[in-house]
């Protein structure tokens, strides 16, 4: 009796040992609905066979532009794996962005005119909201069969596909990124969404509010596609998170004025300004950008780049969530003094900066200018070689606004912060000023997804067969 059950017990033990191994990134299920088609490349899908994924919510109150953009790669790859067309919600915050900057995907309203039988009013309004967990379950066999679905979120969840071999290999095929390089895959997705240039010419008043640099620099950024636009030496993003910003109070309100005055006079304001300026000069001093050879620096955007006897200023973009703080710091950076590079600070002069968590109120408070200002800030940050950021309290939490912008530029090369700019895949090196538990300041690089060095195709069945072979012969 005991001899009869011995092989069975051994088999159970082996399975328990095998299943108890430390988890590695590997396939957990083979989906019967894997298409592996880049949503950006077109194809031969017939009219009646089309399925759609709507990006963005018409009522995403509480989420800023950065929240919604940082989630975009999550949805992009679900569309790729399931052969869905990506379309942009007309009334969403991303939709507002794509009315100002040329994007790679059409609006829902445009596609509804072409495919009225699928994108009916009821199908659009009743589209099922899908989240990261739904996408993973789909790959495990709980299929999402709806013709029209909607996806939006407020945090980065771009790693969901890496735990399935077939989807990880699909990403390699689509992007030319290394296997399991999530950050590289994010760059690919963002570059398919954000194409540039600005769609419509700005009015004279709008363009006049963009100041601090020569007109040819403004023209190049506004008129050229993102991949052709000139780069900034650096960009700075200051997130004070004053209550006047978060609560969408007017710039001239008593509360707003008091917050600004107290911050500027306090230790934090002085420290942030000083350390930001010091770090900026340090980055330039490392000659990341070939400043030792002025004929190579700036190219078309520097009027004096070919003149070695003339000054060759540093071009910096400055974004902040408070207009007064931004302008005071810009003027500090632009002061010329001994051992200080000449710095040209580009920024947008605004009627006030407010959180976009309530889009309708946001537009009213900013006299209709706020969306353009916000989009220009984000776009300019994405064109910087180096981004220096700070967030209230010196927290380690990076603003999704600047974080998403920093993930747009780059190449399919293997992601690495350790290589020189442009050689480690990353096009924008992000660093945040933080505080340690003792109140000391230090600089910390923006977080990236860890590279899955343990990623491998599952040989589980082969290994299990080898373990069980002796039992089969018993």
The 8 nearest C-alpha neighbors of each residue, nearest first, counted from 0:
[[1, 3, 2, 4, 5, 6, 7, 8],
 [0, 2, 4, 3, 5, 6, 8, 7],
 [3, 1, 5, 0, 4, 6, 7, 8],
 [4, 2, 0, 1, 5, 6, 7, 8],
 [3, 5, 7, 1, 2, 6, 8, 0],
 [4, 6, 2, 8, 7, 3, 1, 9],
 [7, 5, 9, 8, 4, 10, 470, 3],
 [8, 6, 10, 4, 9, 5, 11, 3],
 [7, 9, 11, 5, 10, 6, 4, 12],
 [10, 8, 12, 6, 7, 11, 13, 5],
 [9, 11, 7, 13, 8, 12, 6, 14],
 [12, 10, 8, 14, 9, 13, 15, 7],
 [13, 11, 9, 15, 14, 10, 16, 8],
 [12, 14, 16, 10, 15, 11, 17, 9],
 [13, 15, 17, 11, 12, 16, 18, 10],
 [16, 14, 12, 18, 13, 17, 19, 11],
 [17, 15, 13, 19, 14, 18, 12, 20],
 [18, 16, 14, 19, 15, 20, 13, 463],
 [19, 17, 15, 20, 16, 14, 21, 13],
 [18, 20, 16, 17, 15, 21, 22, 14],
 [19, 21, 18, 17, 22, 16, 23, 15],
 [22, 20, 19, 23, 18, 17, 24, 16],
 [21, 23, 20, 24, 19, 25, 18, 453],
 [24, 22, 25, 453, 21, 454, 455, 162],
 [23, 25, 162, 454, 22, 453, 161, 455],
 [26, 24, 162, 163, 164, 457, 23, 456],
 [25, 27, 163, 164, 28, 162, 457, 24],
 [26, 28, 163, 25, 139, 29, 162, 164],
 [29, 27, 139, 26, 30, 138, 163, 140],
 [28, 30, 31, 139, 138, 27, 165, 26],
 [29, 31, 138, 32, 33, 140, 28, 139],
 [32, 30, 33, 29, 140, 138, 142, 34],
 [31, 33, 30, 81, 34, 80, 142, 138],
 [34, 32, 80, 81, 30, 31, 35, 82],
 [33, 35, 80, 81, 82, 36, 32, 79],
 [36, 34, 80, 79, 169, 33, 37, 82],
 [35, 37, 79, 34, 82, 38, 80, 173],
 [36, 38, 79, 39, 40, 173, 35, 41],
 [39, 37, 79, 40, 84, 36, 85, 41],
 [38, 40, 37, 41, 191, 103, 104, 85],
 [41, 39, 37, 38, 42, 36, 173, 191],
 [42, 40, 39, 38, 43, 37, 44, 36],
 [41, 43, 44, 40, 36, 38, 45, 37],
 [42, 44, 45, 41, 46, 48, 49, 40],
 [45, 43, 42, 48, 49, 46, 47, 41],
 [44, 46, 48, 47, 43, 49, 42, 50],
 [47, 45, 48, 49, 44, 114, 43, 117],
 [46, 48, 49, 45, 117, 44, 116, 114],
 [49, 47, 45, 46, 44, 50, 146, 117],
 [50, 48, 47, 46, 44, 45, 51, 83],
 [51, 49, 146, 83, 147, 84, 48, 52],
 [50, 52, 84, 83, 147, 85, 146, 53],
 [51, 53, 148, 85, 149, 147, 83, 84],
 [52, 54, 149, 86, 87, 88, 85, 148],
 [55, 53, 87, 150, 88, 86, 149, 151],
 [56, 54, 151, 88, 91, 150, 53, 87],
 [55, 57, 58, 91, 59, 88, 151, 54],
 [58, 56, 91, 90, 59, 88, 55, 89],
 [57, 59, 56, 60, 91, 90, 55, 92],
 [60, 58, 56, 62, 57, 61, 91, 356],
 [61, 59, 356, 357, 58, 62, 358, 63],
 [60, 62, 356, 59, 357, 63, 355, 354],
 [63, 61, 356, 60, 66, 59, 153, 64],
 [64, 62, 66, 355, 356, 65, 67, 61],
 [63, 65, 67, 66, 68, 92, 400, 62],
 [400, 64, 66, 399, 68, 63, 67, 69],
 [67, 65, 153, 63, 64, 69, 399, 68],
 [66, 68, 153, 64, 65, 70, 69, 152],
 [67, 69, 71, 65, 70, 66, 64, 403],
 [68, 70, 403, 155, 66, 71, 67, 65],
 [71, 69, 155, 68, 152, 67, 73, 154],
 [70, 72, 68, 73, 74, 69, 75, 67],
 [73, 71, 75, 74, 188, 185, 157, 70],
 [74, 72, 157, 71, 70, 75, 156, 76],
 [73, 75, 77, 72, 71, 76, 150, 78],
 [76, 74, 72, 78, 77, 73, 71, 79],
 [77, 75, 79, 78, 74, 73, 80, 72],
 [76, 78, 74, 80, 79, 75, 81, 134],
 [77, 79, 83, 76, 75, 81, 80, 82],
 [80, 78, 76, 36, 37, 77, 82, 35],
 [81, 79, 35, 34, 77, 33, 78, 82],
 [80, 82, 34, 78, 79, 83, 33, 77],
 [83, 81, 34, 79, 78, 36, 80, 84],
 [84, 82, 78, 51, 50, 81, 52, 85],
 [83, 85, 51, 38, 52, 50, 86, 78],
 [86, 84, 52, 51, 53, 83, 104, 38],
 [85, 87, 53, 105, 106, 107, 104, 54],
 [88, 86, 106, 54, 53, 107, 94, 89],
 [87, 89, 55, 91, 107, 90, 54, 94],
 [90, 88, 94, 91, 106, 87, 107, 108],
 [91, 89, 57, 88, 94, 92, 95, 56],
 [92, 90, 57, 94, 56, 93, 88, 55],
 [91, 93, 95, 94, 64, 96, 90, 55],
 [94, 92, 96, 95, 91, 97, 55, 64],
 [93, 95, 91, 97, 89, 92, 96, 88],
 [96, 94, 92, 98, 93, 97, 91, 99],
 [95, 97, 93, 94, 99, 98, 100, 374],
 [98, 96, 100, 94, 99, 95, 102, 101],
 [99, 97, 95, 96, 100, 94, 198, 101],
 [98, 100, 97, 96, 198, 197, 101, 95],
 [101, 99, 197, 97, 195, 198, 196, 98],
 [100, 102, 195, 194, 198, 196, 97, 197],
 [103, 101, 193, 192, 194, 97, 104, 100],
 [102, 104, 192, 191, 194, 193, 101, 105],
 [103, 105, 102, 86, 85, 192, 87, 106],
 [106, 104, 86, 87, 109, 107, 110, 103],
 [105, 107, 87, 109, 86, 108, 89, 88],
 [106, 108, 110, 109, 86, 88, 87, 111],
 [109, 107, 111, 106, 110, 112, 89, 88],
 [110, 108, 106, 107, 111, 112, 105, 113],
 [109, 111, 113, 107, 112, 108, 114, 106],
 [112, 110, 114, 118, 108, 115, 113, 109],
 [113, 111, 110, 109, 115, 114, 108, 118],
 [112, 114, 110, 111, 115, 109, 118, 116],
 [113, 115, 111, 116, 112, 117, 118, 110],
 [116, 114, 111, 118, 117, 119, 112, 113],
 [115, 117, 114, 118, 119, 111, 47, 113],
 [118, 116, 115, 119, 114, 122, 146, 111],
 [119, 117, 111, 115, 122, 116, 114, 123],
 [118, 120, 122, 121, 115, 117, 116, 123],
 [119, 121, 123, 122, 124, 118, 125, 111],
 [120, 122, 124, 119, 123, 125, 118, 126],
 [123, 121, 119, 125, 120, 126, 124, 118],
 [122, 124, 126, 120, 121, 125, 118, 119],
 [125, 123, 121, 122, 126, 120, 119, 127],
 [124, 126, 122, 123, 121, 127, 120, 148],
 [127, 125, 148, 123, 122, 147, 124, 149],
 [126, 128, 148, 149, 129, 125, 147, 145],
 [129, 127, 149, 150, 148, 126, 130, 151],
 [130, 128, 150, 133, 149, 127, 148, 131],
 [129, 131, 133, 132, 150, 134, 128, 151],
 [130, 132, 134, 133, 135, 159, 129, 156],
 [131, 133, 135, 134, 130, 136, 129, 159],
 [134, 132, 136, 130, 135, 131, 129, 137],
 [135, 133, 137, 131, 132, 136, 130, 138],
 [134, 136, 132, 138, 137, 133, 139, 131],
 [137, 135, 139, 133, 138, 141, 134, 132],
 [136, 138, 142, 141, 134, 140, 135, 139],
 [139, 137, 30, 135, 136, 140, 28, 134],
 [138, 140, 136, 28, 137, 141, 30, 135],
 [139, 141, 137, 142, 138, 30, 136, 28],
 [142, 140, 137, 136, 139, 143, 138, 133],
 [141, 143, 137, 140, 144, 136, 138, 32],
 [144, 142, 145, 137, 141, 133, 134, 148],
 [143, 145, 142, 146, 147, 148, 50, 141],
 [146, 144, 147, 143, 148, 127, 50, 126],
 [145, 147, 50, 51, 144, 148, 117, 49],
 [148, 146, 51, 145, 126, 52, 50, 122],
 [149, 147, 126, 127, 52, 128, 53, 145],
 [148, 150, 53, 128, 52, 127, 126, 54],
 [151, 149, 129, 54, 128, 74, 53, 55],
 [152, 150, 55, 54, 56, 67, 70, 149],
 [151, 153, 70, 67, 154, 66, 150, 130],
 [152, 154, 66, 67, 70, 62, 69, 155],
 [153, 155, 70, 66, 69, 152, 156, 67],
 [156, 154, 70, 69, 157, 153, 73, 66],
 [157, 155, 158, 73, 70, 154, 159, 131],
 [156, 158, 73, 159, 72, 155, 181, 185],
 [157, 159, 156, 160, 161, 181, 73, 448],
 [158, 160, 157, 161, 156, 135, 131, 162],
 [161, 159, 162, 158, 166, 163, 167, 135],
 [160, 162, 167, 163, 158, 159, 179, 166],
 [163, 161, 24, 25, 160, 26, 164, 159],
 [164, 162, 26, 166, 161, 25, 165, 160],
 [163, 165, 26, 167, 166, 25, 168, 456],
 [164, 166, 168, 167, 163, 169, 29, 26],
 [167, 165, 169, 168, 163, 164, 160, 170],
 [168, 166, 164, 161, 170, 169, 165, 163],
 [167, 169, 171, 165, 170, 166, 164, 172],
 [168, 170, 166, 172, 167, 171, 35, 165],
 [169, 171, 173, 167, 172, 168, 174, 166],
 [172, 170, 175, 168, 176, 174, 169, 173],
 [171, 173, 169, 170, 174, 175, 168, 176],
 [174, 172, 170, 171, 37, 175, 169, 36],
 [173, 175, 176, 171, 170, 172, 187, 184],
 [176, 174, 171, 172, 411, 173, 177, 170],
 [177, 175, 411, 174, 171, 183, 180, 178],
 [178, 176, 180, 413, 179, 171, 175, 412],
 [177, 179, 180, 171, 176, 167, 168, 170],
 [178, 180, 181, 451, 161, 177, 167, 450],
 [181, 179, 177, 183, 178, 182, 450, 176],
 [180, 182, 184, 183, 179, 158, 185, 448],
 [183, 181, 185, 184, 180, 448, 186, 447],
 [182, 184, 186, 185, 181, 180, 411, 176],
 [185, 183, 181, 187, 182, 186, 188, 180],
 [186, 184, 182, 188, 183, 187, 72, 189],
 [187, 185, 183, 407, 189, 184, 188, 406],
 [186, 188, 184, 190, 185, 189, 191, 174],
 [187, 189, 185, 191, 190, 186, 72, 184],
 [190, 188, 192, 186, 191, 407, 187, 193],
 [189, 191, 187, 193, 192, 188, 407, 186],
 [192, 190, 188, 189, 103, 193, 187, 39],
 [191, 193, 103, 189, 102, 190, 194, 188],
 [194, 192, 102, 190, 191, 189, 195, 103],
 [195, 193, 102, 101, 225, 224, 103, 192],
 [196, 194, 224, 101, 225, 100, 197, 193],
 [195, 197, 224, 223, 222, 100, 101, 221],
 [196, 198, 100, 221, 195, 99, 199, 101],
 [199, 197, 100, 99, 101, 196, 200, 98],
 [200, 198, 197, 201, 99, 100, 98, 196],
 [201, 199, 202, 198, 197, 221, 222, 206],
 [202, 200, 205, 206, 199, 203, 204, 197],
 [201, 203, 205, 204, 206, 200, 207, 199],
 [202, 204, 206, 205, 207, 201, 208, 200],
 [205, 203, 207, 202, 206, 208, 201, 209],
 [206, 204, 202, 208, 207, 203, 201, 209],
 [205, 207, 203, 208, 209, 204, 201, 202],
 [206, 208, 204, 209, 205, 203, 210, 202],
 [207, 209, 348, 206, 205, 347, 210, 204],
 [210, 208, 347, 207, 206, 346, 348, 345],
 [209, 211, 345, 212, 346, 208, 347, 207],
 [210, 212, 345, 344, 343, 346, 213, 209],
 [211, 213, 345, 210, 343, 214, 216, 344],
 [214, 212, 215, 216, 217, 211, 210, 300],
 [213, 215, 217, 216, 218, 212, 210, 219],
 [216, 214, 218, 217, 213, 219, 300, 212],
 [215, 217, 219, 214, 218, 213, 300, 220],
 [218, 216, 214, 220, 215, 219, 221, 213],
 [217, 219, 215, 221, 216, 220, 222, 214],
 [220, 218, 216, 222, 217, 221, 223, 228],
 [219, 221, 217, 228, 218, 222, 223, 216],
 [222, 220, 218, 197, 219, 196, 223, 217],
 [221, 223, 219, 196, 218, 220, 197, 224],
 [224, 222, 196, 228, 219, 227, 220, 221],
 [225, 223, 195, 196, 227, 226, 194, 228],
 [224, 226, 195, 228, 227, 194, 196, 223],
 [225, 227, 224, 228, 194, 223, 195, 408],
 [228, 226, 224, 225, 223, 229, 219, 220],
 [227, 229, 225, 220, 223, 226, 219, 224],
 [230, 228, 227, 220, 219, 231, 300, 382],
 [229, 231, 382, 383, 232, 228, 384, 297],
 [230, 232, 383, 233, 314, 315, 382, 384],
 [233, 231, 314, 384, 315, 383, 313, 230],
 [232, 234, 385, 315, 383, 231, 384, 386],
 [233, 235, 316, 386, 315, 383, 317, 380],
 [234, 236, 387, 317, 386, 388, 318, 316],
 [235, 237, 388, 318, 319, 317, 387, 389],
 [238, 236, 319, 389, 388, 239, 390, 318],
 [237, 239, 390, 240, 320, 319, 389, 391],
 [238, 240, 391, 241, 390, 237, 320, 321],
 [241, 239, 238, 391, 244, 242, 245, 320],
 [240, 242, 243, 244, 239, 245, 258, 255],
 [241, 243, 245, 244, 246, 240, 255, 248],
 [242, 244, 248, 246, 241, 255, 247, 245],
 [245, 243, 353, 247, 242, 241, 246, 354],
 [244, 246, 242, 247, 354, 243, 240, 241],
 [247, 245, 243, 244, 248, 242, 354, 353],
 [248, 246, 244, 353, 245, 243, 354, 249],
 [249, 247, 243, 246, 244, 250, 252, 255],
 [248, 250, 252, 251, 247, 351, 243, 364],
 [251, 249, 351, 252, 255, 248, 256, 243],
 [252, 250, 249, 256, 253, 255, 254, 248],
 [251, 253, 255, 249, 254, 250, 256, 248],
 [254, 252, 256, 255, 257, 251, 258, 250],
 [253, 255, 257, 252, 256, 258, 243, 242],
 [256, 254, 258, 252, 243, 257, 253, 250],
 [255, 257, 253, 259, 258, 254, 260, 252],
 [256, 258, 254, 260, 255, 259, 261, 253],
 [257, 259, 255, 261, 256, 260, 262, 254],
 [260, 258, 262, 256, 257, 261, 263, 255],
 [259, 261, 257, 263, 262, 258, 264, 256],
 [260, 262, 264, 258, 259, 263, 265, 257],
 [263, 261, 265, 259, 268, 264, 260, 258],
 [262, 264, 268, 260, 265, 261, 259, 269],
 [265, 263, 261, 262, 260, 268, 266, 269],
 [266, 264, 262, 267, 263, 268, 261, 269],
 [267, 265, 269, 268, 270, 264, 262, 263],
 [266, 268, 270, 265, 269, 271, 262, 263],
 [267, 269, 263, 271, 262, 270, 266, 265],
 [268, 270, 266, 272, 267, 271, 273, 263],
 [271, 269, 267, 273, 268, 272, 274, 266],
 [270, 272, 268, 274, 273, 269, 275, 267],
 [273, 271, 275, 269, 270, 274, 276, 268],
 [274, 272, 270, 276, 271, 275, 269, 277],
 [273, 275, 277, 271, 276, 272, 270, 278],
 [274, 276, 278, 272, 273, 277, 271, 279],
 [277, 275, 279, 273, 274, 278, 272, 280],
 [278, 276, 274, 280, 279, 275, 281, 273],
 [279, 277, 281, 275, 280, 276, 274, 282],
 [278, 280, 276, 282, 281, 277, 275, 283],
 [281, 279, 283, 277, 282, 278, 284, 276],
 [280, 282, 284, 278, 279, 283, 277, 285],
 [283, 281, 279, 285, 284, 280, 278, 287],
 [282, 284, 280, 285, 281, 286, 279, 287],
 [283, 285, 281, 286, 282, 280, 287, 279],
 [284, 286, 282, 283, 287, 281, 288, 280],
 [287, 285, 284, 288, 289, 283, 290, 291],
 [288, 286, 285, 289, 283, 420, 282, 419],
 [287, 289, 286, 290, 296, 232, 283, 285],
 [290, 288, 286, 291, 292, 287, 296, 295],
 [289, 291, 292, 288, 293, 286, 296, 295],
 [292, 290, 289, 293, 286, 296, 288, 295],
 [291, 293, 290, 294, 295, 289, 296, 307],
 [292, 294, 296, 295, 304, 290, 291, 307],
 [293, 295, 305, 304, 292, 296, 298, 306],
 [296, 294, 293, 292, 298, 297, 289, 304],
 [295, 297, 293, 298, 294, 290, 304, 289],
 [298, 296, 301, 300, 299, 304, 295, 229],
 [299, 297, 296, 300, 301, 295, 304, 294],
 [298, 300, 301, 297, 302, 304, 229, 215],
 [299, 301, 297, 216, 298, 302, 215, 229],
 [302, 300, 304, 297, 303, 299, 298, 311],
 [301, 303, 304, 300, 299, 305, 298, 311],
 [304, 302, 306, 301, 305, 309, 311, 310],
 [305, 303, 301, 294, 306, 293, 302, 296],
 [306, 304, 294, 303, 307, 293, 302, 295],
 [305, 307, 303, 308, 304, 309, 294, 293],
 [308, 306, 309, 305, 293, 304, 294, 310],
 [307, 309, 306, 310, 303, 305, 311, 293],
 [310, 308, 307, 306, 303, 311, 304, 305],
 [309, 311, 312, 308, 303, 341, 307, 306],
 [312, 310, 309, 303, 304, 313, 293, 301],
 [313, 311, 341, 342, 310, 314, 343, 340],
 [312, 314, 342, 343, 341, 232, 315, 311],
 [315, 313, 343, 232, 231, 342, 344, 312],
 [314, 316, 344, 233, 234, 231, 232, 343],
 [317, 315, 234, 345, 344, 346, 235, 233],
 [316, 318, 235, 346, 234, 236, 345, 315],
 [319, 317, 236, 376, 235, 237, 346, 316],
 [318, 320, 237, 236, 321, 325, 238, 317],
 [319, 321, 238, 352, 239, 322, 237, 244],
 [322, 320, 319, 324, 323, 352, 325, 351],
 [321, 323, 325, 324, 351, 326, 352, 349],
 [324, 322, 326, 325, 321, 327, 259, 328],
 [325, 323, 327, 321, 322, 326, 328, 259],
 [324, 326, 322, 328, 323, 327, 319, 329],
 [325, 327, 329, 323, 328, 324, 322, 330],
 [328, 326, 330, 324, 329, 325, 323, 331],
 [327, 329, 331, 325, 330, 326, 324, 332],
 [330, 328, 326, 332, 331, 327, 325, 344],
 [329, 331, 333, 327, 328, 332, 326, 334],
 [332, 330, 328, 329, 333, 334, 327, 272],
 [333, 331, 329, 330, 334, 328, 342, 276],
 [332, 334, 330, 342, 331, 329, 335, 343],
 [335, 333, 331, 332, 330, 336, 341, 342],
 [336, 334, 333, 341, 339, 337, 340, 342],
 [335, 337, 339, 334, 338, 340, 341, 333],
 [336, 338, 339, 335, 340, 334, 341, 333],
 [339, 337, 336, 340, 335, 341, 280, 284],
 [338, 340, 337, 336, 341, 335, 280, 342],
 [341, 339, 342, 338, 312, 313, 335, 280],
 [340, 342, 312, 313, 335, 339, 343, 333],
 [343, 341, 313, 312, 333, 340, 314, 344],
 [342, 344, 314, 212, 313, 211, 315, 312],
 [345, 343, 315, 211, 316, 329, 314, 342],
 [344, 346, 211, 316, 210, 212, 315, 317],
 [347, 345, 317, 209, 210, 316, 344, 211],
 [346, 348, 209, 208, 349, 210, 372, 345],
 [349, 347, 208, 209, 346, 350, 322, 210],
 [350, 348, 351, 347, 322, 352, 372, 208],
 [351, 349, 365, 352, 348, 250, 366, 368],
 [350, 352, 349, 250, 322, 365, 353, 249],
 [351, 353, 320, 321, 322, 244, 349, 350],
 [354, 352, 244, 247, 355, 361, 351, 245],
 [353, 355, 356, 245, 244, 247, 63, 361],
 [354, 356, 357, 358, 63, 361, 353, 64],
 [355, 357, 61, 62, 60, 63, 354, 358],
 [358, 356, 355, 60, 360, 359, 361, 61],
 [357, 359, 361, 355, 360, 356, 362, 60],
 [360, 358, 362, 361, 357, 363, 355, 364],
 [361, 359, 363, 362, 358, 357, 364, 247],
 [360, 362, 358, 359, 364, 363, 355, 357],
 [363, 361, 367, 365, 359, 360, 364, 369],
 [364, 362, 360, 366, 365, 361, 367, 359],
 [365, 363, 361, 366, 362, 360, 249, 367],
 [364, 366, 369, 362, 367, 368, 363, 350],
 [367, 365, 363, 368, 364, 362, 369, 350],
 [366, 368, 362, 365, 369, 363, 370, 364],
 [369, 367, 365, 366, 371, 370, 372, 362],
 [368, 370, 365, 372, 371, 367, 362, 373],
 [369, 371, 373, 372, 368, 374, 362, 367],
 [370, 372, 374, 373, 369, 368, 375, 99],
 [373, 371, 369, 375, 370, 374, 376, 368],
 [372, 374, 370, 376, 371, 375, 369, 377],
 [375, 373, 371, 377, 376, 372, 378, 370],
 [374, 376, 378, 372, 377, 373, 379, 371],
 [377, 375, 373, 379, 374, 378, 318, 380],
 [376, 378, 374, 380, 375, 379, 404, 373],
 [379, 377, 375, 381, 380, 376, 374, 382],
 [378, 380, 382, 376, 381, 377, 375, 316],
 [381, 379, 377, 382, 378, 383, 234, 404],
 [380, 382, 404, 378, 405, 379, 383, 407],
 [383, 381, 230, 379, 380, 231, 384, 378],
 [384, 382, 231, 233, 385, 380, 230, 381],
 [383, 385, 427, 233, 232, 428, 231, 426],
 [384, 386, 233, 428, 427, 383, 429, 234],
 [387, 385, 429, 234, 235, 233, 428, 430],
 [386, 388, 235, 430, 431, 429, 234, 236],
 [389, 387, 431, 236, 235, 237, 432, 430],
 [388, 390, 237, 432, 431, 238, 236, 393],
 [391, 389, 238, 393, 239, 394, 237, 392],
 [390, 392, 239, 393, 240, 238, 394, 389],
 [391, 393, 394, 390, 434, 433, 267, 239],
 [394, 392, 433, 434, 391, 390, 432, 389],
 [393, 395, 396, 392, 433, 390, 391, 434],
 [394, 396, 433, 397, 393, 431, 434, 443],
 [397, 395, 394, 398, 390, 393, 399, 431],
 [396, 398, 395, 399, 402, 445, 390, 431],
 [397, 399, 400, 401, 402, 396, 390, 65],
 [398, 400, 65, 402, 401, 66, 403, 397],
 [65, 401, 399, 398, 402, 403, 404, 64],
 [402, 400, 404, 403, 399, 398, 405, 380],
 [401, 403, 399, 405, 404, 400, 398, 397],
 [402, 404, 69, 406, 405, 401, 400, 399],
 [405, 403, 381, 401, 402, 406, 407, 377],
 [404, 406, 402, 381, 427, 403, 407, 401],
 [407, 405, 403, 404, 186, 408, 402, 185],
 [406, 408, 186, 189, 405, 404, 190, 381],
 [409, 407, 426, 406, 427, 381, 186, 425],
 [408, 410, 426, 425, 424, 186, 407, 421],
 [409, 411, 424, 412, 425, 408, 426, 183],
 [412, 410, 176, 424, 183, 175, 413, 174],
 [413, 411, 424, 410, 423, 414, 176, 422],
 [414, 412, 424, 423, 177, 415, 411, 176],
 [415, 413, 424, 423, 412, 183, 425, 182],
 [414, 416, 423, 417, 418, 413, 424, 425],
 [417, 415, 418, 423, 414, 425, 428, 419],
 [418, 416, 415, 419, 423, 420, 414, 422],
 [419, 417, 423, 416, 422, 415, 420, 421],
 [420, 418, 422, 421, 423, 417, 287, 416],
 [419, 421, 422, 418, 423, 426, 287, 425],
 [420, 422, 426, 423, 424, 425, 419, 409],
 [423, 421, 419, 420, 424, 418, 412, 425],
 [422, 424, 415, 414, 418, 425, 421, 413],
 [423, 425, 412, 410, 414, 409, 413, 422],
 [426, 424, 409, 423, 427, 421, 414, 408],
 [425, 427, 409, 408, 421, 384, 424, 428],
 [426, 428, 384, 405, 385, 425, 383, 429],
 [429, 427, 385, 386, 384, 426, 430, 425],
 [428, 430, 386, 445, 444, 385, 427, 387],
 [431, 429, 444, 387, 445, 443, 388, 386],
 [430, 432, 388, 443, 442, 389, 387, 444],
 [433, 431, 442, 389, 441, 388, 393, 443],
 [434, 432, 393, 441, 440, 394, 442, 395],
 [435, 433, 440, 393, 439, 438, 441, 394],
 [434, 436, 438, 439, 437, 440, 433, 441],
 [435, 437, 438, 434, 439, 440, 433, 393],
 [438, 436, 435, 439, 434, 440, 441, 433],
 [437, 439, 435, 436, 434, 440, 393, 433],
 [438, 440, 434, 435, 437, 441, 436, 433],
 [441, 439, 434, 433, 435, 438, 432, 442],
 [440, 442, 433, 432, 434, 443, 439, 435],
 [443, 441, 432, 431, 433, 430, 444, 440],
 [442, 444, 431, 430, 432, 445, 441, 433],
 [443, 445, 430, 429, 431, 446, 442, 428],
 [446, 444, 429, 430, 431, 443, 447, 397],
 [445, 447, 444, 448, 397, 443, 429, 449],
 [448, 446, 449, 445, 182, 450, 181, 444],
 [449, 447, 182, 450, 181, 446, 158, 180],
 [450, 448, 451, 447, 181, 180, 452, 182],
 [449, 451, 452, 180, 448, 179, 181, 414],
 [452, 450, 454, 453, 179, 449, 180, 24],
 [451, 453, 454, 450, 179, 455, 449, 24],
 [454, 452, 451, 23, 455, 24, 450, 25],
 [453, 455, 24, 451, 452, 23, 25, 179],
 [456, 454, 457, 453, 25, 24, 23, 164],
 [455, 457, 25, 458, 164, 454, 26, 24],
 [458, 456, 459, 25, 455, 26, 164, 460],
 [457, 459, 461, 460, 462, 456, 463, 455],
 [458, 460, 462, 457, 461, 463, 464, 17],
 [461, 459, 463, 462, 458, 464, 457, 465],
 [460, 462, 464, 458, 463, 459, 465, 466],
 [463, 461, 459, 465, 460, 464, 458, 466],
 [462, 464, 460, 466, 465, 461, 459, 467],
 [465, 463, 467, 461, 466, 462, 468, 460],
 [464, 466, 462, 468, 463, 467, 461, 469],
 [467, 465, 463, 464, 468, 462, 469, 13],
 [466, 468, 464, 470, 465, 469, 463, 471],
 [467, 469, 471, 465, 470, 466, 464, 472],
 [470, 468, 472, 471, 467, 473, 466, 465],
 [471, 469, 473, 467, 472, 468, 6, 10],
 [472, 470, 468, 469, 473, 467, 6, 464],
 [471, 473, 469, 470, 468, 467, 6, 466],
 [472, 470, 471, 469, 6, 468, 467, 5]]
